[in-house]
Amino acid sequence: MIINTHSHVNMLRETPIETAIENLNKQNITAIVPSSTAQDIFEVNEFIKKYDCLYGYIGVFPEEVKTFTDKTLTDMESLIRSNPKIIGIGEIGLDYYWDKSFKDLQKEVFIKQIEFANEMGGLPLNIHCREAFGDTLEILDKYNKNSKAIMHCFSGSIEFAKECIKRGIYISIGGVVTFKNASKVKEVAANIPLEYLLLETDDPYLTPVPYRGKENQSAYVTYVAEEIAKLRATNVEEIYRATTENACKLFPILN
């Protein structure tokens, strides 16, 4: 089994959903689907029920924190308690790349969702962090008590990766690692300890080579693994073994 820890397969437009699911099943790939807004937590919940190969995170994405209300956490708790296929909180975090005008609200909602994950038995956190490395670690250090964390679609330096690993945070690598000029991500993929490495696609975005320029698919996670294997001078089976083992530690239901 191969585990894709971050796939918006429900958002595909050019590829029929059933075709994408068939491609996952052919390669024995399990994918975890995140939500983005306070509204689509319900859509993700229903979507993952339809397919054995899919599980889900629910949470509010940093650029969508204005959709978060006092009722959101109540809704999230209800979904978690009714659907065992919801296995984490995500994607949540901080993004200062596009719009810094509501940084304080991003931080507030990030903290509330971390505390909620802790209260829900330490559900894992799937974290979006863009141009917000210091604040992300500071908040995790202060507020996260018992949830394991994943840095989704890792885009930081090797130094930031090391700081994450010191805290037991997993590093998830996506299609960017296949891009010719992605030197930082390649360095991270080549050098971090295998026991902290995870695979993802973030489809329909960030399509890996050789399909760059086209819509990404969850099954293209194999190209991510192949590139990491080349960078580490090992075979792709070793990457599959290690990353699947890591994901199953985070999400025992996947065993």
Secondary structure, DSSP 8 states (H G I E B T S, - for coil): -EEES---GGG-SSS-HHHHHHHHHHTTEEEEE---STTHHHHHHHHHHT-TTEEEEE---GGGGGG--TTHHHHHHHHHHH-TTEEEEEEEEEE-SS--TTHHHHHHHHHHHHHHHHHTTS--EEEEEES-HHHHHHHHHHH-SS--EEETT--S-HHHHHHHHHTT-EEEE-GGGGSTT-HHHHHHHHHS-GGGEEE---TTSS--TTSTTS---GGGHHHHHHHHHHHTTS-HHHHHHHHHHHHHHH-GGG-
